[in-house]
Structure formats: C-alpha cells, structure tokens
C-alpha cells in the first residue's frame, strides 16, 4: 500500500506541475519553441525532484473540505460490537478502553493492491526494456558508423553510416552527428543547414534531456501527462532546431523540401534512441510551420532562463510540500497506534562516581481502533490513515455522511457531537435498537432486525482486527512486565553504585588529607568490579526486552496494515447497507431533527 500511495501522490503532484506549466505558457502566449522547450524541461526536472523534495521539505498545509462518511464510523465508534442486539459482550482490559470481542474470521479477499502494483511494474518494465533496447541499438549504430574526419566547432565529430536514412544526433555523454552515406553528394547549402540543425540539438543537450524524459515517462506511464510532457519535449526540440537551420539557410521552401525528403526516407526506421532530424509527429504540421512561420527562434536568453527558474522553483516547492489539511467540519483520521520501541543505554560504572541509570518506562498498550469517541473530540495520534475508497453512484442518493447504531445504552457510528441529536427521544419512539442515518440532508430511522444483522456481519473484519489488537496488547503487557523487572534490577544496581561512590569519596578524602591507605582502595575497587558485573547482567536482560519489544512492534505494524486494508471494505459495506434501506422501504424519514 505504501508503494501505491507513493506512486499516486507522485503522479498527482507531477500533474500539478505539468498542468500549471501548460496554463502559464498559454496565459503568457509564449510562441518561441526554445523558450517553450526550456519551460517543459524545467517541468520535467521538477517532476523528477518531487519525491525527494516531498521527503525532506516541511509540510505546507492546504485546506481541504472533507465530508465524513461511514469510514469515520469505524474510526470513531464507541463500542462497535455491543451496539446491536445479540452481539458478543465487550471486555474491559485494565488501563485501556473497552474492546469488542467477536468471533468469525472473514474470508481472505482478493489482493487488489498487489494486482495493481504488478500491472504497474509490468508496464514500467516494458517501457524501460524498450528504452534499453533503443540505447543498445544506438550504441550499435555508433559502433558501425565511420568517422568522416570532419569536426564542428567545439570538437563535435561527424560520422557516416549506411544504416541511417536521415541525419541524427547519437550519444548521451559524447554526442556525435551521424549522416547517411550519400552526404557527400549534397549541395553545400543543404549540408550546412543540416549540420546547423543537429548542432542545435547538441548545444541544448537534447539527447540527454529526451533520455531523462523517457525514463520519467516509463516510471509514470499510468499518468497521461507524462506522455504529454515527453511528446512536447521531443516536438519542441525539433522545432527549435528547425529554427536554427532556417537561420543558417534563410530559404524556408528549400529547407522544407529537404526535411520532407528525409521524412519519406525514414518511414521504415528502427526504434533506436537518439535525436533524429526526421522524427516529429505529423509531417504536414512540421512542414506548414516552416513555410508559414514568420519569426525564427534565437534560443533562450539569460533573462528567459531567470524567468523560467523564478516561476518553476515556487511551483515545484508547492507541489512537493503541499499536505492536505482537513477543515474543522471534517472527521479526524484513523489513529494508527505503534508502541514506541523501548531502548536503553546502560554502561558499566567506572571507579569514579557514576550517575544513576534512568529506568525505562513501560510502553502503553495500543487501543483497538473501534474504541474511539465521537468525531468532534478526536485528534489523530499518528498521520497514517486508511485511504478513502471511491464512492460509486447510487440511485437512492448521495453518500451517507452521518449514522448512529443504537442498542440499549450503547451507541456507535459516525456523527458530529455538535449535532445535538435527541437520543432519548428516539429511544422512546423507536425502542432500544435502531439505526439513524443522514443522506442528502434528510434524516432516516431503521428498526429492521435484518439491517442490524447485516451491519453486524459487515463489521466482522473489524472484530478480527480488534482480536489481533487485543493479542498485541497482551504481548505488550508482558513486555512491560519484563521491563518493570529490569527497571527494578537497575534501581538495585544504582543503589549499590551509590554506596560504592560514597566509599570512593571517603578514600579520596583520606588521600587528600595525606592519610595512609590501609587497603580501602582495594576494597572499593573490588566492590566496583562486582557492581560492574551486575550491570552487565542488567544490560543483557535489557537487550532481551528490546528484542521482544521489536517483535511486538512488528506485530503492531501487521495490525495497522490489516486495519488499513479492511477499513475501505467496511466503509463500502456500511454505505451499501444503509443506502439500500431507502428503496426497500426499511428507512423511515424523520420530519424534523
């Protein structure tokens, strides 16, 4: 689930960056392909930096209005099992809230999370394999090409190859221009135009940028915006290089004819990784742009880069650091209780006086999820919370944002304490066992025993989680008992150490007074050695407690994972059960609240 959440958040945050970049380019009416390419390259870099920045940047709260649904009932119910007639009684563990005890282990559901992750890794693996194959083919093309002995300014080599139908720039770290074998037959103006086009790719490092963009697309292949971003980068790189070629040639018609010829020759091309002059999208769009254009891009000036970075930096920061903050009317998130690991740092006492080793306090037990008070008074004790499932459309109405199950003096459900609901009046009207819920602003009462039984069955996975939590609590109590024993042993060692320190102080005073040593130092050293031995034994016992605490922490993590898994299932089941009571005629509308 953690991997799935990470991938989802990355895609959403990346989408914010890409969409904002698109809106800014449109709002500012940027037409220069070099500037647009620089902006999209900055968006690519920002998207790749988001996971690292999100991990290190302090969270920036973004207010979100969230309507509490039936999931809050699971998180905030008072006594889930005892709320319905005929349910198992609750037990009261010492020092903790009441926990429901129920029988019946739910059948193992299909692991959709694992299936989704499998599909993701298959898709990413296929694209990365395709990319690796293209890189291998590019290396093969470079290896089979022949040097022409010509170099462009800056030492850029020019090669030729019979495998090439159109000029291309190959190589990431050491790029080179590879021309078809017939390049010597070209006119001088045609050759200079083509070299200007390819030199423009090298100057902007287009091969490296497009490789990084392809990796980004493979990692976020499930996001349409990653494909959109890659296509923008590839297309704009060609448009910017076309402008560089036009600046060198000056004749739009002749350059368009040259380009069209290369496009026709490259119809059957191998998918290798490089920047090919004939790779673009629709040939008509590119030719029309060349013939109809009026302005030629001159690259990105320094102030252009400064403007792009000035806009990109805060955008990426906001996208990476944004954290949803629930408004006061929303429900509190489900607490995930993980007992703190008990650690101890105990060292052997030296001959000089030593300080007492502080005893470690027992770890508090984790309370079952179902034993939480009403929503208005709840504050989450940890940030982890089960993801909210998608609500499906229903004929009877919208989502159920409030509900209460009443059984005698017990109540459980999801509601806001500020609603001031008339429980006593409802009990007098509908009896000791009923369900109230609110949908689309209308209140309903259900007294059907069938509905109460269905709700009981829907809570079966929660009862299993509570059983697991009770077992972890029992193990935690045992660890606390062991820790208390170690603490008592440590207090005894500290008491003996205090006595050794007192005797050592007397020996030190005698030495400062110039009195003869009558064997007192030897006796103190012997006592110190004995205390050190006892301290080693206490340290060994503490290590055993720490190992046991680590094991219990692992069990607690399993409980938390199971809670995150079953919460969406229970939420959906409760929503369906209560939602179905209206068309079945089992829900009675209340005239007034």
Secondary structure as a PSIPRED ss2 file (coil, helix, strand):
# PSIPRED VFORMAT (PSIPRED V4.0)

   1 X C   1.000  0.000  0.000
   2 X H   0.000  1.000  0.000
   3 X H   0.000  1.000  0.000
   4 X H   0.000  1.000  0.000
   5 X H   0.000  1.000  0.000
   6 X H   0.000  1.000  0.000
   7 X H   0.000  1.000  0.000
   8 X H   0.000  1.000  0.000
   9 X H   0.000  1.000  0.000
  10 X H   0.000  1.000  0.000
  11 X H   0.000  1.000  0.000
  12 X H   0.000  1.000  0.000
  13 X H   0.000  1.000  0.000
  14 X H   0.000  1.000  0.000
  15 X H   0.000  1.000  0.000
  16 X H   0.000  1.000  0.000
  17 X H   0.000  1.000  0.000
  18 X H   0.000  1.000  0.000
  19 X H   0.000  1.000  0.000
  20 X H   0.000  1.000  0.000
  21 X H   0.000  1.000  0.000
  22 X H   0.000  1.000  0.000
  23 X H   0.000  1.000  0.000
  24 X H   0.000  1.000  0.000
  25 X H   0.000  1.000  0.000
  26 X H   0.000  1.000  0.000
  27 X H   0.000  1.000  0.000
  28 X C   1.000  0.000  0.000
  29 X C   1.000  0.000  0.000
  30 X C   1.000  0.000  0.000
  31 X C   1.000  0.000  0.000
  32 X C   1.000  0.000  0.000
  33 X H   0.000  1.000  0.000
  34 X H   0.000  1.000  0.000
  35 X H   0.000  1.000  0.000
  36 X H   0.000  1.000  0.000
  37 X H   0.000  1.000  0.000
  38 X H   0.000  1.000  0.000
  39 X H   0.000  1.000  0.000
  40 X H   0.000  1.000  0.000
  41 X H   0.000  1.000  0.000
  42 X H   0.000  1.000  0.000
  43 X H   0.000  1.000  0.000
  44 X H   0.000  1.000  0.000
  45 X H   0.000  1.000  0.000
  46 X H   0.000  1.000  0.000
  47 X H   0.000  1.000  0.000
  48 X H   0.000  1.000  0.000
  49 X H   0.000  1.000  0.000
  50 X H   0.000  1.000  0.000
  51 X H   0.000  1.000  0.000
  52 X H   0.000  1.000  0.000
  53 X H   0.000  1.000  0.000
  54 X H   0.000  1.000  0.000
  55 X H   0.000  1.000  0.000
  56 X H   0.000  1.000  0.000
  57 X C   1.000  0.000  0.000
  58 X C   1.000  0.000  0.000
  59 X C   1.000  0.000  0.000
  60 X E   0.000  0.000  1.000
  61 X E   0.000  0.000  1.000
  62 X E   0.000  0.000  1.000
  63 X E   0.000  0.000  1.000
  64 X E   0.000  0.000  1.000
  65 X C   1.000  0.000  0.000
  66 X C   1.000  0.000  0.000
  67 X C   1.000  0.000  0.000
  68 X C   1.000  0.000  0.000
  69 X C   1.000  0.000  0.000
  70 X C   1.000  0.000  0.000
  71 X H   0.000  1.000  0.000
  72 X H   0.000  1.000  0.000
  73 X H   0.000  1.000  0.000
  74 X H   0.000  1.000  0.000
  75 X H   0.000  1.000  0.000
  76 X H   0.000  1.000  0.000
  77 X C   1.000  0.000  0.000
  78 X C   1.000  0.000  0.000
  79 X C   1.000  0.000  0.000
  80 X C   1.000  0.000  0.000
  81 X C   1.000  0.000  0.000
  82 X C   1.000  0.000  0.000
  83 X C   1.000  0.000  0.000
  84 X C   1.000  0.000  0.000
  85 X C   1.000  0.000  0.000
  86 X C   1.000  0.000  0.000
  87 X C   1.000  0.000  0.000
  88 X C   1.000  0.000  0.000
  89 X C   1.000  0.000  0.000
  90 X E   0.000  0.000  1.000
  91 X E   0.000  0.000  1.000
  92 X E   0.000  0.000  1.000
  93 X C   1.000  0.000  0.000
  94 X C   1.000  0.000  0.000
  95 X C   1.000  0.000  0.000
  96 X C   1.000  0.000  0.000
  97 X C   1.000  0.000  0.000
  98 X E   0.000  0.000  1.000
  99 X E   0.000  0.000  1.000
 100 X E   0.000  0.000  1.000
 101 X C   1.000  0.000  0.000
 102 X C   1.000  0.000  0.000
 103 X C   1.000  0.000  0.000
 104 X C   1.000  0.000  0.000
 105 X C   1.000  0.000  0.000
 106 X C   1.000  0.000  0.000
 107 X C   1.000  0.000  0.000
 108 X C   1.000  0.000  0.000
 109 X C   1.000  0.000  0.000
 110 X C   1.000  0.000  0.000
 111 X C   1.000  0.000  0.000
 112 X H   0.000  1.000  0.000
 113 X H   0.000  1.000  0.000
 114 X H   0.000  1.000  0.000
 115 X H   0.000  1.000  0.000
 116 X H   0.000  1.000  0.000
 117 X H   0.000  1.000  0.000
 118 X H   0.000  1.000  0.000
 119 X H   0.000  1.000  0.000
 120 X H   0.000  1.000  0.000
 121 X H   0.000  1.000  0.000
 122 X H   0.000  1.000  0.000
 123 X H   0.000  1.000  0.000
 124 X H   0.000  1.000  0.000
 125 X H   0.000  1.000  0.000
 126 X H   0.000  1.000  0.000
 127 X H   0.000  1.000  0.000
 128 X H   0.000  1.000  0.000
 129 X H   0.000  1.000  0.000
 130 X H   0.000  1.000  0.000
 131 X H   0.000  1.000  0.000
 132 X H   0.000  1.000  0.000
 133 X H   0.000  1.000  0.000
 134 X H   0.000  1.000  0.000
 135 X H   0.000  1.000  0.000
 136 X H   0.000  1.000  0.000
 137 X H   0.000  1.000  0.000
 138 X H   0.000  1.000  0.000
 139 X H   0.000  1.000  0.000
 140 X H   0.000  1.000  0.000
 141 X H   0.000  1.000  0.000
 142 X H   0.000  1.000  0.000
 143 X H   0.000  1.000  0.000
 144 X H   0.000  1.000  0.000
 145 X C   1.000  0.000  0.000
 146 X E   0.000  0.000  1.000
 147 X E   0.000  0.000  1.000
 148 X E   0.000  0.000  1.000
 149 X E   0.000  0.000  1.000
 150 X E   0.000  0.000  1.000
 151 X E   0.000  0.000  1.000
 152 X E   0.000  0.000  1.000
 153 X C   1.000  0.000  0.000
 154 X C   1.000  0.000  0.000
 155 X C   1.000  0.000  0.000
 156 X E   0.000  0.000  1.000
 157 X E   0.000  0.000  1.000
 158 X E   0.000  0.000  1.000
 159 X E   0.000  0.000  1.000
 160 X E   0.000  0.000  1.000
 161 X E   0.000  0.000  1.000
 162 X C   1.000  0.000  0.000
 163 X C   1.000  0.000  0.000
 164 X C   1.000  0.000  0.000
 165 X C   1.000  0.000  0.000
 166 X C   1.000  0.000  0.000
 167 X C   1.000  0.000  0.000
 168 X E   0.000  0.000  1.000
 169 X E   0.000  0.000  1.000
 170 X E   0.000  0.000  1.000
 171 X C   1.000  0.000  0.000
 172 X C   1.000  0.000  0.000
 173 X C   1.000  0.000  0.000
 174 X C   1.000  0.000  0.000
 175 X C   1.000  0.000  0.000
 176 X E   0.000  0.000  1.000
 177 X E   0.000  0.000  1.000
 178 X E   0.000  0.000  1.000
 179 X E   0.000  0.000  1.000
 180 X E   0.000  0.000  1.000
 181 X H   0.000  1.000  0.000
 182 X H   0.000  1.000  0.000
 183 X H   0.000  1.000  0.000
 184 X H   0.000  1.000  0.000
 185 X H   0.000  1.000  0.000
 186 X C   1.000  0.000  0.000
 187 X C   1.000  0.000  0.000
 188 X H   0.000  1.000  0.000
 189 X H   0.000  1.000  0.000
 190 X H   0.000  1.000  0.000
 191 X H   0.000  1.000  0.000
 192 X H   0.000  1.000  0.000
 193 X H   0.000  1.000  0.000
 194 X H   0.000  1.000  0.000
 195 X H   0.000  1.000  0.000
 196 X H   0.000  1.000  0.000
 197 X H   0.000  1.000  0.000
 198 X H   0.000  1.000  0.000
 199 X H   0.000  1.000  0.000
 200 X H   0.000  1.000  0.000
 201 X H   0.000  1.000  0.000
 202 X H   0.000  1.000  0.000
 203 X H   0.000  1.000  0.000
 204 X H   0.000  1.000  0.000
 205 X C   1.000  0.000  0.000
 206 X H   0.000  1.000  0.000
 207 X H   0.000  1.000  0.000
 208 X H   0.000  1.000  0.000
 209 X H   0.000  1.000  0.000
 210 X H   0.000  1.000  0.000
 211 X H   0.000  1.000  0.000
 212 X H   0.000  1.000  0.000
 213 X H   0.000  1.000  0.000
 214 X H   0.000  1.000  0.000
 215 X H   0.000  1.000  0.000
 216 X H   0.000  1.000  0.000
 217 X H   0.000  1.000  0.000
 218 X H   0.000  1.000  0.000
 219 X H   0.000  1.000  0.000
 220 X C   1.000  0.000  0.000
 221 X C   1.000  0.000  0.000
 222 X C   1.000  0.000  0.000
 223 X C   1.000  0.000  0.000
 224 X H   0.000  1.000  0.000
 225 X H   0.000  1.000  0.000
 226 X H   0.000  1.000  0.000
 227 X H   0.000  1.000  0.000
 228 X H   0.000  1.000  0.000
 229 X H   0.000  1.000  0.000
 230 X H   0.000  1.000  0.000
 231 X H   0.000  1.000  0.000
 232 X H   0.000  1.000  0.000
 233 X H   0.000  1.000  0.000
 234 X H   0.000  1.000  0.000
 235 X H   0.000  1.000  0.000
 236 X H   0.000  1.000  0.000
 237 X H   0.000  1.000  0.000
 238 X H   0.000  1.000  0.000
 239 X H   0.000  1.000  0.000
 240 X H   0.000  1.000  0.000
 241 X H   0.000  1.000  0.000
 242 X H   0.000  1.000  0.000
 243 X H   0.000  1.000  0.000
 244 X H   0.000  1.000  0.000
 245 X H   0.000  1.000  0.000
 246 X H   0.000  1.000  0.000
 247 X H   0.000  1.000  0.000
 248 X H   0.000  1.000  0.000
 249 X H   0.000  1.000  0.000
 250 X C   1.000  0.000  0.000
 251 X C   1.000  0.000  0.000
 252 X H   0.000  1.000  0.000
 253 X H   0.000  1.000  0.000
 254 X H   0.000  1.000  0.000
 255 X H   0.000  1.000  0.000
 256 X H   0.000  1.000  0.000
 257 X H   0.000  1.000  0.000
 258 X H   0.000  1.000  0.000
 259 X H   0.000  1.000  0.000
 260 X H   0.000  1.000  0.000
 261 X H   0.000  1.000  0.000
 262 X H   0.000  1.000  0.000
 263 X H   0.000  1.000  0.000
 264 X H   0.000  1.000  0.000
 265 X H   0.000  1.000  0.000
 266 X C   1.000  0.000  0.000
 267 X C   1.000  0.000  0.000
 268 X C   1.000  0.000  0.000
 269 X C   1.000  0.000  0.000
 270 X C   1.000  0.000  0.000
 271 X C   1.000  0.000  0.000
 272 X C   1.000  0.000  0.000
 273 X C   1.000  0.000  0.000
 274 X C   1.000  0.000  0.000
 275 X E   0.000  0.000  1.000
 276 X E   0.000  0.000  1.000
 277 X C   1.000  0.000  0.000
 278 X C   1.000  0.000  0.000
 279 X C   1.000  0.000  0.000
 280 X C   1.000  0.000  0.000
 281 X C   1.000  0.000  0.000
 282 X C   1.000  0.000  0.000
 283 X H   0.000  1.000  0.000
 284 X H   0.000  1.000  0.000
 285 X H   0.000  1.000  0.000
 286 X H   0.000  1.000  0.000
 287 X H   0.000  1.000  0.000
 288 X H   0.000  1.000  0.000
 289 X H   0.000  1.000  0.000
 290 X H   0.000  1.000  0.000
 291 X H   0.000  1.000  0.000
 292 X H   0.000  1.000  0.000
 293 X C   1.000  0.000  0.000
 294 X C   1.000  0.000  0.000
 295 X C   1.000  0.000  0.000
 296 X C   1.000  0.000  0.000
 297 X C   1.000  0.000  0.000
 298 X C   1.000  0.000  0.000
 299 X C   1.000  0.000  0.000
 300 X C   1.000  0.000  0.000
 301 X C   1.000  0.000  0.000
 302 X H   0.000  1.000  0.000
 303 X H   0.000  1.000  0.000
 304 X H   0.000  1.000  0.000
 305 X H   0.000  1.000  0.000
 306 X H   0.000  1.000  0.000
 307 X H   0.000  1.000  0.000
 308 X H   0.000  1.000  0.000
 309 X H   0.000  1.000  0.000
 310 X H   0.000  1.000  0.000
 311 X H   0.000  1.000  0.000
 312 X H   0.000  1.000  0.000
 313 X H   0.000  1.000  0.000
 314 X H   0.000  1.000  0.000
 315 X H   0.000  1.000  0.000
 316 X H   0.000  1.000  0.000
 317 X H   0.000  1.000  0.000
 318 X H   0.000  1.000  0.000
 319 X H   0.000  1.000  0.000
 320 X H   0.000  1.000  0.000
 321 X H   0.000  1.000  0.000
 322 X E   0.000  0.000  1.000
 323 X E   0.000  0.000  1.000
 324 X E   0.000  0.000  1.000
 325 X E   0.000  0.000  1.000
 326 X E   0.000  0.000  1.000
 327 X C   1.000  0.000  0.000
 328 X C   1.000  0.000  0.000
 329 X C   1.000  0.000  0.000
 330 X C   1.000  0.000  0.000
 331 X C   1.000  0.000  0.000
 332 X C   1.000  0.000  0.000
 333 X C   1.000  0.000  0.000
 334 X C   1.000  0.000  0.000
 335 X C   1.000  0.000  0.000
 336 X C   1.000  0.000  0.000
 337 X C   1.000  0.000  0.000
 338 X C   1.000  0.000  0.000
 339 X C   1.000  0.000  0.000
 340 X C   1.000  0.000  0.000
 341 X C   1.000  0.000  0.000
 342 X C   1.000  0.000  0.000
 343 X C   1.000  0.000  0.000
 344 X C   1.000  0.000  0.000
 345 X C   1.000  0.000  0.000
 346 X C   1.000  0.000  0.000
 347 X C   1.000  0.000  0.000
 348 X C   1.000  0.000  0.000
 349 X C   1.000  0.000  0.000
 350 X C   1.000  0.000  0.000
 351 X C   1.000  0.000  0.000
 352 X C   1.000  0.000  0.000
 353 X C   1.000  0.000  0.000
 354 X C   1.000  0.000  0.000
 355 X C   1.000  0.000  0.000
 356 X C   1.000  0.000  0.000
 357 X C   1.000  0.000  0.000
 358 X C   1.000  0.000  0.000
 359 X C   1.000  0.000  0.000
 360 X C   1.000  0.000  0.000
 361 X C   1.000  0.000  0.000
 362 X C   1.000  0.000  0.000
 363 X C   1.000  0.000  0.000
 364 X C   1.000  0.000  0.000
 365 X C   1.000  0.000  0.000
 366 X C   1.000  0.000  0.000
 367 X C   1.000  0.000  0.000
 368 X C   1.000  0.000  0.000
 369 X C   1.000  0.000  0.000
 370 X C   1.000  0.000  0.000
 371 X C   1.000  0.000  0.000
 372 X C   1.000  0.000  0.000
 373 X C   1.000  0.000  0.000
 374 X C   1.000  0.000  0.000
 375 X H   0.000  1.000  0.000
 376 X H   0.000  1.000  0.000
 377 X H   0.000  1.000  0.000
 378 X C   1.000  0.000  0.000
 379 X C   1.000  0.000  0.000
 380 X C   1.000  0.000  0.000
 381 X C   1.000  0.000  0.000
 382 X C   1.000  0.000  0.000
 383 X C   1.000  0.000  0.000
 384 X C   1.000  0.000  0.000
 385 X C   1.000  0.000  0.000
 386 X C   1.000  0.000  0.000
 387 X C   1.000  0.000  0.000
 388 X C   1.000  0.000  0.000
 389 X C   1.000  0.000  0.000
 390 X C   1.000  0.000  0.000
 391 X C   1.000  0.000  0.000
 392 X C   1.000  0.000  0.000
 393 X C   1.000  0.000  0.000
 394 X C   1.000  0.000  0.000
 395 X C   1.000  0.000  0.000
 396 X C   1.000  0.000  0.000
 397 X C   1.000  0.000  0.000
 398 X C   1.000  0.000  0.000
 399 X C   1.000  0.000  0.000
 400 X E   0.000  0.000  1.000
 401 X E   0.000  0.000  1.000
 402 X E   0.000  0.000  1.000
 403 X E   0.000  0.000  1.000
 404 X E   0.000  0.000  1.000
 405 X E   0.000  0.000  1.000
 406 X E   0.000  0.000  1.000
 407 X E   0.000  0.000  1.000
 408 X C   1.000  0.000  0.000
 409 X C   1.000  0.000  0.000
 410 X E   0.000  0.000  1.000
 411 X E   0.000  0.000  1.000
 412 X E   0.000  0.000  1.000
 413 X E   0.000  0.000  1.000
 414 X E   0.000  0.000  1.000
 415 X C   1.000  0.000  0.000
 416 X C   1.000  0.000  0.000
 417 X H   0.000  1.000  0.000
 418 X H   0.000  1.000  0.000
 419 X H   0.000  1.000  0.000
 420 X C   1.000  0.000  0.000
 421 X C   1.000  0.000  0.000
 422 X C   1.000  0.000  0.000
 423 X H   0.000  1.000  0.000
 424 X H   0.000  1.000  0.000
 425 X H   0.000  1.000  0.000
 426 X H   0.000  1.000  0.000
 427 X H   0.000  1.000  0.000
 428 X H   0.000  1.000  0.000
 429 X H   0.000  1.000  0.000
 430 X H   0.000  1.000  0.000
 431 X C   1.000  0.000  0.000
 432 X C   1.000  0.000  0.000
 433 X E   0.000  0.000  1.000
 434 X E   0.000  0.000  1.000
 435 X E   0.000  0.000  1.000
 436 X E   0.000  0.000  1.000
 437 X E   0.000  0.000  1.000
 438 X E   0.000  0.000  1.000
 439 X E   0.000  0.000  1.000
 440 X C   1.000  0.000  0.000
 441 X C   1.000  0.000  0.000
 442 X E   0.000  0.000  1.000
 443 X E   0.000  0.000  1.000
 444 X E   0.000  0.000  1.000
 445 X E   0.000  0.000  1.000
 446 X E   0.000  0.000  1.000
 447 X C   1.000  0.000  0.000
 448 X C   1.000  0.000  0.000
 449 X H   0.000  1.000  0.000
 450 X H   0.000  1.000  0.000
 451 X H   0.000  1.000  0.000
 452 X H   0.000  1.000  0.000
 453 X H   0.000  1.000  0.000
 454 X H   0.000  1.000  0.000
 455 X H   0.000  1.000  0.000
 456 X H   0.000  1.000  0.000
 457 X H   0.000  1.000  0.000
 458 X H   0.000  1.000  0.000
 459 X C   1.000  0.000  0.000
 460 X H   0.000  1.000  0.000
 461 X H   0.000  1.000  0.000
 462 X H   0.000  1.000  0.000
 463 X H   0.000  1.000  0.000
 464 X H   0.000  1.000  0.000
 465 X H   0.000  1.000  0.000
 466 X H   0.000  1.000  0.000
 467 X H   0.000  1.000  0.000
 468 X H   0.000  1.000  0.000
 469 X H   0.000  1.000  0.000
 470 X H   0.000  1.000  0.000
 471 X H   0.000  1.000  0.000
 472 X H   0.000  1.000  0.000
 473 X H   0.000  1.000  0.000
 474 X H   0.000  1.000  0.000
 475 X H   0.000  1.000  0.000
 476 X H   0.000  1.000  0.000
 477 X H   0.000  1.000  0.000
 478 X H   0.000  1.000  0.000
 479 X H   0.000  1.000  0.000
 480 X H   0.000  1.000  0.000
 481 X H   0.000  1.000  0.000
 482 X H   0.000  1.000  0.000
 483 X H   0.000  1.000  0.000
 484 X H   0.000  1.000  0.000
 485 X H   0.000  1.000  0.000
 486 X H   0.000  1.000  0.000
 487 X H   0.000  1.000  0.000
 488 X H   0.000  1.000  0.000
 489 X H   0.000  1.000  0.000
 490 X H   0.000  1.000  0.000
 491 X H   0.000  1.000  0.000
 492 X H   0.000  1.000  0.000
 493 X H   0.000  1.000  0.000
 494 X H   0.000  1.000  0.000
 495 X H   0.000  1.000  0.000
 496 X H   0.000  1.000  0.000
 497 X H   0.000  1.000  0.000
 498 X H   0.000  1.000  0.000
 499 X H   0.000  1.000  0.000
 500 X H   0.000  1.000  0.000
 501 X H   0.000  1.000  0.000
 502 X H   0.000  1.000  0.000
 503 X H   0.000  1.000  0.000
 504 X H   0.000  1.000  0.000
 505 X H   0.000  1.000  0.000
 506 X H   0.000  1.000  0.000
 507 X H   0.000  1.000  0.000
 508 X H   0.000  1.000  0.000
 509 X H   0.000  1.000  0.000
 510 X H   0.000  1.000  0.000
 511 X H   0.000  1.000  0.000
 512 X H   0.000  1.000  0.000
 513 X C   1.000  0.000  0.000
 514 X C   1.000  0.000  0.000
 515 X C   1.000  0.000  0.000
 516 X C   1.000  0.000  0.000
 517 X C   1.000  0.000  0.000
 518 X C   1.000  0.000  0.000
 519 X C   1.000  0.000  0.000
 520 X H   0.000  1.000  0.000
 521 X H   0.000  1.000  0.000
 522 X H   0.000  1.000  0.000
 523 X H   0.000  1.000  0.000
 524 X H   0.000  1.000  0.000
 525 X H   0.000  1.000  0.000
 526 X H   0.000  1.000  0.000
 527 X H   0.000  1.000  0.000
 528 X H   0.000  1.000  0.000
 529 X H   0.000  1.000  0.000
 530 X H   0.000  1.000  0.000
 531 X H   0.000  1.000  0.000
 532 X H   0.000  1.000  0.000
 533 X H   0.000  1.000  0.000
 534 X H   0.000  1.000  0.000
 535 X H   0.000  1.000  0.000
 536 X H   0.000  1.000  0.000
 537 X H   0.000  1.000  0.000
 538 X H   0.000  1.000  0.000
 539 X H   0.000  1.000  0.000
 540 X H   0.000  1.000  0.000
 541 X H   0.000  1.000  0.000
 542 X H   0.000  1.000  0.000
 543 X H   0.000  1.000  0.000
 544 X H   0.000  1.000  0.000
 545 X H   0.000  1.000  0.000
 546 X H   0.000  1.000  0.000
 547 X H   0.000  1.000  0.000
 548 X H   0.000  1.000  0.000
 549 X H   0.000  1.000  0.000
 550 X H   0.000  1.000  0.000
 551 X H   0.000  1.000  0.000
 552 X H   0.000  1.000  0.000
 553 X H   0.000  1.000  0.000
 554 X H   0.000  1.000  0.000
 555 X H   0.000  1.000  0.000
 556 X H   0.000  1.000  0.000
 557 X H   0.000  1.000  0.000
 558 X H   0.000  1.000  0.000
 559 X H   0.000  1.000  0.000
 560 X H   0.000  1.000  0.000
 561 X H   0.000  1.000  0.000
 562 X H   0.000  1.000  0.000
 563 X H   0.000  1.000  0.000
 564 X H   0.000  1.000  0.000
 565 X H   0.000  1.000  0.000
 566 X H   0.000  1.000  0.000
 567 X H   0.000  1.000  0.000
 568 X H   0.000  1.000  0.000
 569 X H   0.000  1.000  0.000
 570 X H   0.000  1.000  0.000
 571 X H   0.000  1.000  0.000
 572 X H   0.000  1.000  0.000
 573 X H   0.000  1.000  0.000
 574 X H   0.000  1.000  0.000
 575 X H   0.000  1.000  0.000
 576 X H   0.000  1.000  0.000
 577 X H   0.000  1.000  0.000
 578 X H   0.000  1.000  0.000
 579 X H   0.000  1.000  0.000
 580 X H   0.000  1.000  0.000
 581 X H   0.000  1.000  0.000
 582 X H   0.000  1.000  0.000
 583 X H   0.000  1.000  0.000
 584 X C   1.000  0.000  0.000
 585 X C   1.000  0.000  0.000
 586 X C   1.000  0.000  0.000
 587 X E   0.000  0.000  1.000
 588 X E   0.000  0.000  1.000
 589 X E   0.000  0.000  1.000
 590 X C   1.000  0.000  0.000
 591 X C   1.000  0.000  0.000
 592 X C   1.000  0.000  0.000
 593 X C   1.000  0.000  0.000
